[in-house]
């Protein structure tokens, strides 16, 4: 029998370009696309901030200038000069007009981009009111023990599958397995697949709970006919790697970060739940 191995990889590359020394044709540069996007963002801010009363009034003020400069500096690494600031203002005004025209035409309906942006801003406001509570070594250790499964290296299983050609009924697999265990040459051809370091959860997900239980209780080196979610298989348990408990001291930094994320997430969920109390929520015709 022959081993069956496969692998795949994905590679990617990024390209970067330097800013031209001359800025005569600034509006033709690729960065304009980025600025157009940025301009839409701070254009919406301005509209929400107080211009909704008169849809025909557009006010470009110091706040808009400051946000436009921030977008530009983040992209270029320096503050805009007078010419660049004038170009930024022109881009902002163009986009503000386009945005309002779009609203008038109802183009914002179903616009996932605008929806996600509003959600992001609201969540940012919630996050600004969250604060990590004080903690000590006891708090971290207790949380570590409650979540130990996240850090322990679980028990793992090394096993093989003899993949036969053609029919793979229960009778065929049992006959094939019997021949292998007896040291005889099977009548059917087969290839060998090797599986290394598979934890219990992986076995259940791939083959089913019944299979996982049967394989894990097998005698190493013995071929068995086991039923999986996709049919009968010829399997042999090779070895079992014992669970490796995690060491808190070695993972203190990781645990602190995970604990912080968990606590902040709980605070965020509680804050959103409090906001939800202001609304009438109906799910599947039922008032919540």
C-alpha positions in Angstrom: 0.0 0.0 0.0 1.2 3.5 -0.6 0.9 6.6 1.6 -1.4 9.4 0.3 -0.1 12.9 1.1 -1.4 16.3 -0.1 -0.6 19.9 0.7 -1.7 23.2 -0.5 -0.5 26.8 0.0 -1.5 30.3 -0.7 0.9 33.1 -1.3 0.3 36.7 -1.7 2.4 39.7 -2.4 1.9 43.4 -1.9 3.0 46.2 -4.2 3.9 49.7 -3.0 4.5 52.9 -4.9 6.3 56.0 -3.8 4.7 59.5 -3.9 5.7 61.4 -7.1 8.0 64.4 -6.4 5.8 66.7 -8.5 2.2 67.4 -7.5 0.9 69.2 -10.6 -1.4 66.3 -11.5 -2.4 65.5 -7.9 -6.0 64.8 -8.7 -4.9 62.1 -11.2 -3.0 60.1 -8.6 -4.2 56.7 -7.4 -4.5 58.1 -3.8 -7.5 60.0 -5.0 -9.6 56.8 -4.8 -8.6 56.5 -1.1 -9.4 60.1 -0.5 -12.8 59.8 -2.2 -13.6 57.0 0.2 -12.4 59.0 3.2 -14.2 62.1 2.0 -17.5 60.1 1.9 -16.9 59.2 5.6 -16.3 62.6 7.0 -19.0 64.0 4.6 -21.5 61.7 6.3 -20.3 62.9 9.7 -20.9 66.5 8.7 -24.4 65.7 7.5 -25.3 63.8 10.7 -23.7 66.5 12.9 -26.3 69.1 12.1 -27.0 69.7 8.4 -29.9 67.3 8.2 -32.3 70.2 8.9 -31.7 71.7 5.5 -30.8 69.1 2.9 -29.8 71.9 0.5 -27.3 73.4 2.9 -23.7 72.2 2.8 -21.3 73.6 5.4 -17.6 72.8 5.1 -16.2 74.0 8.4 -13.0 73.6 10.5 -14.1 70.2 11.8 -14.4 68.9 8.2 -11.0 70.4 7.4 -9.4 68.7 10.4 -10.9 65.3 9.5 -9.9 65.6 5.9 -6.3 66.5 6.9 -6.3 63.5 9.3 -7.3 61.2 6.4 -4.6 62.7 4.2 -1.9 62.5 6.7 -2.6 58.9 7.6 -2.2 58.0 3.9 0.7 60.3 2.9 2.6 60.6 6.2 2.6 64.4 6.2 0.1 67.2 6.5 -1.4 68.6 3.3 -0.1 71.9 2.0 -2.3 74.7 0.7 -2.8 73.2 -2.7 -3.5 69.8 -1.4 -6.0 71.1 1.2 -7.9 72.9 -1.6 -8.0 69.6 -3.6 -9.3 67.8 -0.5 -12.0 70.4 0.0 -13.0 70.0 -3.7 -13.2 66.2 -3.3 -15.2 66.5 -0.1 -17.7 68.9 -1.7 -18.1 66.7 -4.8 -18.7 63.7 -2.6 -21.1 65.5 -0.3 -23.2 66.5 -3.3 -23.2 63.0 -4.6 -24.1 61.6 -1.2 -27.1 63.9 -0.8 -28.2 63.1 -4.3 -28.0 59.4 -3.5 -30.1 59.9 -0.4 -32.7 61.8 -2.3 -32.9 58.9 -4.8 -33.1 56.4 -2.0 -29.8 54.8 -2.9 -28.9 54.3 0.7 -31.6 51.6 1.1 -29.9 48.2 1.4 -26.4 49.9 1.3 -24.3 47.5 3.4 -21.4 49.9 3.5 -23.3 52.7 5.2 -25.0 50.3 7.6 -21.7 48.7 8.7 -20.2 52.2 9.2 -23.0 53.3 11.4 -22.8 50.1 13.4 -19.0 50.6 13.8 -19.4 54.1 15.1 -22.1 53.1 17.6 -19.9 50.3 18.8 -17.0 52.6 19.1 -19.1 54.8 21.4 -19.9 51.8 23.5 -16.3 50.8 23.7 -15.3 54.2 24.8 -17.3 53.7 28.0 -15.8 50.3 28.8 -12.9 49.9 31.2 -10.9 46.9 32.2 -11.4 46.3 35.9 -8.6 45.8 38.4 -7.2 42.3 38.6 -4.6 40.3 40.4 -2.8 37.0 40.1 -5.7 35.2 41.8 -8.2 36.5 39.3 -6.1 35.5 36.4 -5.4 32.0 37.8 -9.1 31.3 38.5 -10.0 32.4 34.9 -7.2 30.2 33.6 -8.5 27.2 35.4 -12.0 27.7 34.2 -10.8 28.0 30.6 -8.0 25.5 30.8 -9.3 23.7 27.8 -8.2 26.7 25.7 -4.6 26.2 26.6 -4.0 22.5 27.3 -2.7 20.5 24.4 -5.5 17.8 24.2 -5.0 14.1 23.9 -4.2 13.3 20.2 -4.5 10.2 18.1 -2.4 8.9 15.3 -4.1 6.4 13.0 -4.2 5.0 9.5 -6.9 4.3 6.9 -6.7 1.6 4.3 -8.7 3.0 1.4 -9.9 0.2 -0.9 -10.7 0.5 -4.5 -14.3 -0.2 -5.5 -17.1 -1.4 -3.2 -16.8 -0.5 0.5 -19.8 -2.2 2.0 -19.6 -3.4 5.6 -19.0 -7.0 4.5 -16.2 -6.0 2.1 -14.5 -3.9 4.8 -14.8 -6.6 7.5 -13.3 -9.2 5.1 -10.5 -6.8 4.2 -9.7 -6.0 7.8 -9.7 -9.7 8.7 -7.2 -10.4 6.0 -4.9 -7.6 7.2 -5.0 -8.7 10.8 -4.3 -12.3 9.7 -1.2 -11.3 7.7 -2.8 -12.5 4.5 -2.8 -10.6 1.2 -6.2 -8.9 0.7 -7.9 -9.6 -2.6 -8.6 -5.9 -3.2 -6.1 -3.2 -3.8 -5.9 -0.3 -1.3 -4.0 2.9 -0.6 -2.9 4.1 2.8 -3.8 7.4 4.4 -1.9 8.5 7.5 -3.4 10.9 10.1 -1.3 12.5 12.7 -2.1 14.3 16.0 -5.9 14.4 15.6 -7.8 15.4 18.8 -11.1 14.0 19.8 -13.1 17.0 18.5 -11.5 16.6 15.1 -12.5 12.9 15.0 -16.1 13.7 15.9 -16.3 16.5 13.3 -14.8 14.4 10.5 -16.2 11.0 11.2 -18.8 11.1 14.0 -19.1 10.5 17.7 -19.5 6.7 17.3 -16.4 6.4 15.2 -14.3 8.5 17.6 -15.3 6.4 20.6 -14.6 3.2 18.7 -11.2 4.3 17.4 -10.0 5.7 20.7 -10.8 2.5 22.5 -9.0 0.4 19.8 -5.9 -1.7 20.5 -3.0 0.0 18.8 -1.8 -1.8 15.7 -5.1 -3.7 15.1 -7.1 -3.0 12.0 -10.8 -2.5 12.6 -13.9 -2.0 10.5 -15.5 1.2 11.7 -18.6 3.0 10.6 -18.3 6.7 9.9 -20.7 9.4 8.8 -19.9 8.5 5.2 -19.8 4.8 5.4 -17.6 1.9 6.5 -13.8 2.4 6.8 -10.8 0.2 7.5 -8.9 1.9 10.3 -5.9 1.2 12.6 -5.0 3.1 15.7 -1.2 3.6 15.8 -0.6 5.5 19.0 -2.1 8.0 21.5 -0.4 11.2 22.6 -1.3 12.1 26.2 -2.8 15.4 27.1 -0.2 18.1 27.9 -1.4 20.4 30.7 -0.7 24.1 30.1 1.6 26.0 32.4 0.1 29.2 33.7 3.4 31.0 34.3 4.6 30.3 30.7 1.3 31.7 29.4 0.8 34.5 31.8 0.9 37.2 29.1 -1.4 35.3 26.8 -3.9 34.6 29.6 -3.9 38.3 30.6 -4.7 39.3 27.1 -7.4 36.7 26.7 -9.0 37.6 30.1 -9.0 41.3 29.1 -10.7 40.5 25.8 -13.3 38.4 27.6 -14.1 41.0 30.3 -14.3 43.8 27.8 -16.6 41.7 25.6 -18.9 41.0 28.5 -19.1 44.7 29.3 -19.8 45.5 25.6 -22.6 42.9 25.5 -24.1 44.2 28.7 -24.0 47.8 27.4 -25.7 46.8 24.1 -28.3 44.8 26.0 -29.1 47.9 28.1 -29.5 50.0 24.9 -31.8 47.4 23.5 -34.3 47.9 26.3 -35.3 51.2 24.7 -36.7 49.4 21.7 -39.7 47.1 21.0 -38.2 44.0 19.5 -40.3 41.5 17.7 -38.9 38.2 16.5 -41.0 35.9 14.3 -44.1 37.8 15.3 -43.4 37.5 19.0 -42.6 40.5 21.2 -39.4 39.9 23.1 
